[in-house]
Amino acid sequence: MNLKKMVLFGLLFIVSILSVRSFFSPGFFPMHDDAQVARVIVIARALQNGQFPVRLVADLGYGYGYPIFNFYGPLPYYTGGIIHIAGVDAVTATKIMIGLGVIIGTFSMYLLSSSIFGVYGGLFSAVLFSYFPYRAVQIFVRGAIGELWAISFLPLVLYGLLLLSQKNNHIKGIFIGALSLSAVILSHTVFGYIVTGCIALVALVLFAVSLCTRKELIRSVGLSLIFLSLLTLGMTAFFWLPALSEMQYTNVYKVIGKTALYTDHYICISQLWDSAWGFGGSAPGCLDGMSFKLGRLQILYFFISLFMWIFLKEKGKRINFIMIFIAALSGLLLFLMLPISEIVWKYIPFSSFVQYPWRFLGPLGICMAVLCGYIFYKKSPVVSVILLSIFGGVVLLANMKLFFPQYTYNRPTESFGTAEELQWRASKVSDEYLPREFRIPQNQSEIPEERVTGNQYTKVTKISETEVRGTYQIQSDRSQELNLNMAFFPGWTYSINGNQVKPKVVEGRPSVILSSGNSILEMRFTDTIDRKIGNGITVLTIIAIVFMLTYGKKIIRNYRYTRI
């Protein structure tokens, strides 16, 4: 790495770290989704116990256990869990996990914008995106870490699409686009659905247009987008396939209840210019407890860029197309956040799962930051350094104050992993992946101490137990129905003395019939047919990618040689 690249890397890293500098202080901070440390702890335990991919955790779900990572984007938590396993305490590992999401966003934004507008344009876009107000909302208000990671990977998706349109970088673009889009899906299910659906729709439209116009370039791009989508779906099939097929067994529709109807969470246009900074929630109307502002400087630079593009002579066909595309996309994202878009939302499949139209502030921030890179297009290095110092410095000074938590609190790190913390407080934050008919405990005393407990007629000895299996020796004075303190979900199997038995499931909790005498109860959480198919597709896709990367160029070269 030469000196120039080292300086550039250092600048981007500093820009990223300054936005989360509060992480270097001891303690942690409150947020809406205040179960981040808990998820890092439970996924680390599952990984240590040999579960991969992690689907089921034991302590969340009020101690009854539930398959949260069968549905909830696991990528950030795999990262945090591995860091925790490596010996870093859970709170610090969680901070690093969040910080990595910020760093990924800064670097991916630079990579996208610099490929269009050059180094200085890329740096400016990276600064604008890193200090976009909604990024602070994601981290310090909402605690939307999966969304933060997904939005951070989106510039890489766009970068892959940009490369895909270039003849010499065609293959590179497909793989970068597929890998980054896979990261989006594995970070945030909703954004994964939206982005993949949009790319697939564009691909089909382009392919249909090519059939009518017989334009080979359009057909090539359309086919490449279809191939990119198939690669992405293949790599992530282990996650999305069982998530779609098995969500019927959960109470996931709880997340689109009365407080999360998308019709109640449009943005008023005035809020984009200025809305009070707060740590509360979103509510119908224009008086929300959290801010949806885009940043006055970001808006100003956005319109300066548009003005320069329209009225200055330095233009090119490629730049014109990119600017038109980004400006149009910005308008569409803005439209989807306003009440006038309701007629469109009604026709978007599964739109209710988006919950909050203002989620599109994240993608809008990407578009604004990229387009602002045009200010530096074809500027001399001296002028660029001066403009970057002034424009970028003002953004840092103006928005840096937003990147702080409401307050921090100090508590022993070990307290984040106690049964009370995981099974009660953190479980109340997110319990929608329990069985639909499951009766939620009303107080902490209803939480079971053990998965299998005895009574006056039985004595239970635990032989072994992990998240996905357990073996127990049970001595019973009479035949009886034994209730198990666990949430039942497809994949759980039970056997007594080596004979598989079918459980009775009432209110989402299983029970088995025991005979009198000594018995060995074994339970295992196994893969359903959908999980096996998903796992198989992912493995085959990865093998195919490795084969293509290893032998693809050689095959293409030999093909061309034989054609000659």
N, C-alpha and C positions, 0 to 999 in steps of 0.2 A: 504494500500500500504506500503510494507516494505521499509527499507532504500535503499537497492540495487536497487529496481525498481524506487524509487524517484530520485536517482542519475542518473540512466540510462535515465529516462524521461527528467531530467534537461539537460543532455548532448545533447540529440537529439534536444531539443528545442533550446538550445544555438546555435548548428550547423545551424539550420534552420534560426534563427533570424539574425545571423551574415551576412548571404548572402543578406538580405534586410535591413541592418542597416541604409541605406540611407533614408528609409521610415520615420525614426524618426525625420528627419529634416523637417521644414515647407516647404510648396509648393508642386508642382507636377513636372512631367518631360515629355518631348515629346517622342513619339513612333510612329511606322508606323500606327498601328490601334489606333489612338488617340481619341477614343470615349468611353473609359471605364467608365469614370465618368458619362457621359451622359446616358449610358445604365443603370447604377445603379440608377440614378435619375428617369428615366421614368418607370422602372419596379417597383420601390418603389411606385410611384404615382398610377400605375395600381393596385398593391396589396391593397393599401389603399382604392381604389375605389371599391374593392370587386371582381376584376377579377382574377379568378384562374381556370385552369392554365392560365397564362398570355400569350396571343398571339399577341394582337394588342396594339401598343402604339400611342399616339396622336401627340407628338411634333416632333419626328424624321420623316424622309421622307419629309423634307422641309415644315413641318407643315401640310402636307396632311394626315399624319398618315399611318402606314403600319404594317403588322403582322410579325415583325422581329423575335419574339420568337415562332412563328409557325415553323420556320426553323432553327434558330440560337441557338446553345446549351445554354439553359437558366440556368443551375445549378449554375455556379459561380455568375450569376447576381441575382438569387433568394437570394443567401447568402448575397451578397453586399446590395441588396435592403432591406432585413429584418434588417440588421445591421443599415442601414440608417433610417428606420422606428423607430428603437429603440431609436433614438435620436442622433446618431453619424452623423457628417456632411458628405456630399457626398464624399469629397476628402479622408478623413480618412477612411470611409467605403470601398472605392475602394482599398486603400492600404491594409486594413485588408483582403479584399477579395483575393488580390494577395498573401499576406503573408500566408493565410490559404492554398492556393494551394501549396506553397513551403513546409509548415509544413507537409501537408498530404503526399507529396512525400518522405520527409525524413523518416517519421515514417513507411510508407508502405514499403519502401526499406529495412529498418531495420527488419521489421517483416518477409519479404521474405528471406533475406539473413541469418538472425540468425536462422531461422528454418532449414537451410541447414548446415551452417558452425559454428553455435554457436554465443554467444553474441559479441565477439570481431570481428569476421568476419562480423556480421551484422552492427556493428558500423563503420567499415572501408568502407563497401559498401555504407552506408548512407552518409558518408563524401564525397566519390568519386562522388556519384550521385548528392548530393546537390551542389557541386562545379564543376559539369560538364559544360564546357564553353557554350554549347548550351542552358543550363538553363538561363544563363545571357542574351543570345540573345533573348530568348522567352520573358523575362520580360522587359529588358531595351532597346532593339532594336526594335523587332517586335511588342511588346505589344500583343502577342498571348496568351491571358489569358485562353481562352477555351482550347487551346492545352496544356498549362501548367498544367491545372487541369486534363485533360485526361491522360497525361503522368504520372502524380502523382498517379493516381489510377491504372495504369497498373501493378505495382508490386503486388498490392492486387489481381488483376485478376490471376496473375501467382501463388500467394500464395494459392488462392482458388483451382486452378487446381492441385497444389502439394498436398493439403489436400485430394482432390477428389480421388487421386490415392492410398490413404492409407485407409485400410479397416475400422479402428476405427473412422476416421474423414471424412468419405465419405459424409454424409449429410451436415456436417458443411462446407465442401469444396464447395458443390453445392451452398449453400446459400451465402457464402462469394464471390464466383466467380460471381454469378448472380447479387448481389448488387453492387459490384465494377464495373462489366461490364456495368451495367445500368448507373452508374455514368460517365463512359467513354462516352457512347452514348449521355447522357444529357449535357456533357461538350463540346464535339467536334464531330460534325456529321461525318466528314471524318474518324477520328480514330475509332469511333464507328462502322462504316460500315466495315472498314478493319479488326478490331479485331473480331467482331461477325462473319463475313464471314469466317475468318480463322478457328475459333473454330468450326463452323458448318461444314466446309469442313473436318476437322480432324475427327470430330465425325462420319460423314457419311463413311469416309474411314475406320475407326476402326470397325464400325458396319459391313461394307461389308466384311472386312478381317475376322471378327469373324464368319460370316456365312460360309466362305470357310474353315476356319481352325478349327471351333468349339471350339475355345478358350473362355471359359466363362469369364475370367478376361478381355480380350480385349473387349468382348461384353458388359460387365458391365461398363467399362470406356466409351465406345462409347455411350451407352444409357444414362449414366450420363451427358455426354457433350451435348447430344441432349436435355435432360431435363433442363440443365443449360441454354442453348440457348433459349428454349421456355419460361422459367421463365423471362429471361432478356427481350425478345421481348414483353412479356406480360406486364411487369412493365413499359416499355417505349413506349407502343403502342400509348398512348395519344399524343406523340411527333412525332415518326417516321412515323406513318401511314398517318396523314394529310400532313406531310412534303413531303412525296413521291408523294402523289396523287395531291397535290395542287401547287407544285412548277412550274407547267406548266403555271400558271397564273402570274408568276413573271418574272423578268428579271435576274434570278439567273445565267443564262448562261453567264452573263456579267463577272462573276468571273473567267471564263476560257477563257478570251479574249487574245489578242495578247501578253500582258505582263505576262500571267500566263500559258503559254503552258508548259507542263511538259518536253517536248523535249528540252526546252531552259534552264532548271534548274538542270541539272545533276552536280555532284561534280567532280572536278579533284582530283585524288588520292593524289596529293601533298598538297591540301588544308586541308586534314584531319590531317596532321602532323603540318602544320603551315600555317595560312593565316592571313593577317593583320586584326586587330580589327577595326571595323568601324560601323557606324550607318546608312549606306546607304542601298540599296536594292540588290536583286539578279539579275544577268544579265547573258546572254549566255557567255560561255567560263570560263576562270579561274580567271578573274579579277572582283571580286564582291565587292560591297560596305559593305558587312557584312562578318563575319568570320564563317567558318564551321569546325574549328579545333576541334579535339576530346580531346585535352590536352595531352601534351607529357608524363606527369606522368601517366595519365590514360592508355595510350598506353603501357608504360613501365611495369606497374603493371599487365596489361592484359597478356602480354607475359611471365612475371615471373610466373604468376599463371598457364598458360598452360605448361610451362617448368616443374614446380613442379609436376603438375598432371601427366605428361607423364613419368617423370623419377624417382619420389619418389615412395616408396613402399606402403605408407599409402593410400590405395584405398578401395573402397567398391562398390558393384553392384549399389546401389542407387546413390552414388556420381558419379560414372562413367557415368551412364545414364544422370544425370543432366548436367554434364560438357560437354558431347557430344552434348546434346540438345542445350545448351546455345551457345557453340562454333559454331555449325552449323547455329543456328538462327542469330548469329552475322555476319557470312559470307553471309547469304542470305540478310540481311538488308544492308550490305555494297555493295553487288552486285546491289541491286535495286537503289542505289544512283549514280551509275556510268553509263556512256554512253553505255557501252556494254550490259546493261539490256534492251535497247529499244525494242528488239524483244519480250521480255516478257511483257512489258507494253502494247503492242498493243493488247494483248489477255486478259488483266485484265478488267472486266466490269466496266464502269464508271471511268476508270483510269484518265480521264481528270480532274475530280473533285479533285483529289489529288493535282493538280497544281504543287507542288514542291517536287520532289523526296527526296530532303534533309530534308523533314519532318521526315524521318526515323532516323535522328540523335537522336531524343528523345528515341525511343525504343532501338537503338544501345547503348545509354548511360546506359540504364537499364541493358542490357546484360553484358556490360563491368564491371559495378559496381558489379553485382552479382558474376560474375566469379572470380573477384579479391578477393572475400571473402575467396577463397580457400587458400590463403596465411596463413590464421589463422586456417586452419582445423587441429584439434588435436594438437594444440600448447598449451604449459603450460600457465597459467595465467600470470606469470612473463614475459615470452618471448612475449606474446601477447600484454601486456601493453607497453613494450619497442617498439615493431614494430609499434603498433598503434600510439604511441606518435611521432615516427620519420616519418613514411610513411604518416600518416594522417596530421601531422603538416606541412609537406612540401607541401602537396596539398593545404592546407588552405593558406599558405604564397604565393604560386605561383599563385593561381587562384582567390583569394579574390579581387584583384584589378580589375577584370573584372566586378564585381557585383556592378556597379555604372552607373547611367544615364549619358547621354552626357552632360546634364546640368539640373538644376532645375529652376523653375520660381515661383514667388510668385504673387498671385492674390487673390482677395476676393473670398471666397468659394461660395458666392451667385452667382458670375458671371458664374459659371459652369452650373447653371440652368436657365439662361435667355433665352428668346425666340430667340435672335440672336445666342447664343451658340448652342442650341439644333436644331433649325429649319434651320440653315445655316451651321455653321462650322462643327458640329458633323454629320449632315446629309450628307455632301459631302464625309465623310470618308467611309460610307457604305450605298449605296442606291439601291443595287441589288434586294431588295425584294419589290420594287414598281412594279406596273403592267408593262407588257412588252412594251406596246405602250405608256406609260406615258411620257409626255414631261417634261424633267428636267428643273427647273428654271435656268436661266442663270445669274441672279443676285438676291440680297436679296430683291429688291423691288417687285419681282414677287411672293413673299411668302405671302399668305393671312393672314390677321389679325384674321379673324373669320371663322368658318366652314360654317356658313350660313350668307351671307351678303345681304342687301337690295339694291335696286336701286331707280331710280327716281319714279318708280311706286309701290314700296313695302316698307313696314316698318317691320323689323324683331325684335322680342323681345325674347331673350333667356330665357327659363324657367329653364332648367337644361341641363347639358352636362358632360359626362365623355368620356373615350376612346371608349367605346363600345355602348353608347346610347346618344341620345339627343332629347330634346323636345323644339319646337319653335312655338311661336305665330306669324303669318304672316298676315299682312293687305295689300291686293293687290288691286290696282285700276282697274286692267284688267286681263284677262286670259293671262298666259305667261309661258314660260319655265324657270324654276329657276335652275341655275347652282349651284352645291354644291362644296365647296372647300375641297374636300377629295378624297383620292385614293380609287377606288372601288375594292372590293375583295369579292369572294364568302362568303356569310354569312350575308352581309349587307341587311337589309330589310327596306322598307320605307312605311309609311302610312300617308294619309292625311285625317283628320277628322275621324279617325278610319278605313278607307278603305285602304287596302294594294294596293300599286301602283308599277308598274314595271318601274325602272329607265331607262333612255336612257344613255348609256355609250359611251363616245367619248374620245379617248386618255387616257383611264383609269380613267376618271372623270365622275361622274354621274350627271344627271339632272332630275327633275321631273316637271310635268305639274301642274300649279296652276290655280284654278278658281278665278274669282274676288271675293272680299269680305274678310272676316276673315277666316283663316284656322289654324289648328293645325298640324304641321308637326312633325312626330315622326320617328326616325331612331334607329335601333338596330343591333348590330353585334352578330349574333347567330351562334351556332355550325352547321356546315354542317353535312351530314350523316357520312362522313369519320371521322370527329372529334368526333361525338357521339359514333361511333363504337370503336374508339381508346380509348376514355375515359372509355367506358364500359369494354373493355378488361383489362385495367389497374386496374380498381376497382375490378373486379372479380379475377384477379391474386393476388392482395394484400390480398383479403379476403381468397383466397386459401392458401397463404403463412402463414397468421395468424393461420388458422385452422391447417395446418400441424405442425407448431411450437408448437401449444397448445395441439393437440391430436395425432400427428404423432407417437411419441414414445409409447404412450399407445396402439395405434392400432397395431403397430409392435409387441409389447410385447404380446398382446392378441392373435395375429395371431400365434406367435411362440408357445405359451402355448397350443393353440388348436391343433397345428400340433403334439406336443408331446403326 
